[in-house]
Amino acid sequence: MQTATANVNIHYAKTHLSRLIDEVASTGKPITIAKAGTPKVKIVPIDEPKMGSMFGFMLDENGNLPEGFKEFSECFDELNDEMVELMLNNGEF
């Protein structure tokens, strides 16, 4: 297999596309595909999105939730199963 640092020609890429994709995904190094010796496209790995906080939009400049939010969220701990069922089913059982 050709290395990620070298260009591969379009014929090689057509024949070994799956292998090239696996190589890029596993190494993180892009592969350039050339046509007639001229680089045309690059296969690059996709950056995986990072999971953030569900409440990230509420964080202040120091990464803290607003004052009182913790106390507010603790109110939901007191919900019983019947109340949750009502909320999830628009009041219908």
N, C-alpha and C positions, 0 to 999 in steps of 0.2 A: 504494500500500500504506500502511496506517496505521502510525504509528511505535510503537516499543516502549514509549514513555513513556505512551501513551494507552491507555485501555480500548477494547476492541473489543466489539461486541455479539455475542450468540450466533449470530445469523443470518450475520454476516460471518465469524465463526470457522468455522462449518460449511462455508461456501462456500470459504474460503481456508485451511483448516487446514494443508495441506502447506506453503504459502507462509509462514504464521506460524511453523511449526516450523523451517523453514530460516532465517528471520530471527533467531529466538532462538538457534539453534545458531551462526550466524555472528557475531552481535553480542554474545552473552552477556547481553543485556538481557531480563528477563522481560516477558511480555505478560499482562495481566489480561483475562479474559473476563467480561463482565457480562450479566446477564439483567434486563431491564426497568430498566436503569440501576444495578443493584446488583451490585457485584463478587462473583463466585461462585468462580472458579478462576483459577489462574495457570499459564501455561506457563513453565517455567524450564529453563535448560540443565543437563545432567548434568555433574557434576564428574568428569573422567576420573581413574581411580585412578592413583596414582603408583607406578611400579615401584620397589620397594625391594630391598635386598640379600636374597639367598636365605638368608643367615645373620643377618639383622637381629635375630632374637630372641636371638641370642647376644651382641650388642654390649653393652658396658658403658656407664656413664653418659657416657663421653667418645667413644662411637662406635667403640671399638676391639674387635677380636676377642680372645678369651681368649689368654693367654700360651701358646705352644706350638701354637696352632691352625695357624699357617702351616706349621710343620714337619710336623704331622700330615697336612695336606692335600697336601703335596709327595709323600707316600708314594704317592698315587694316580697321580702322574705316571709312576711306574715300572711300572705295570701294563701287561702286554702284551695284545694283542688277544684271545688265548685266555682269559686271566683275566677280562677284561671280558665276553666271551661267556658264560663260566660264571656270572658274577654276574647277568647279565641274563636268563638262561634257566634259573635254578634248578638249575644244574649239568648241564643237558642240552644237547647240541649239536644 
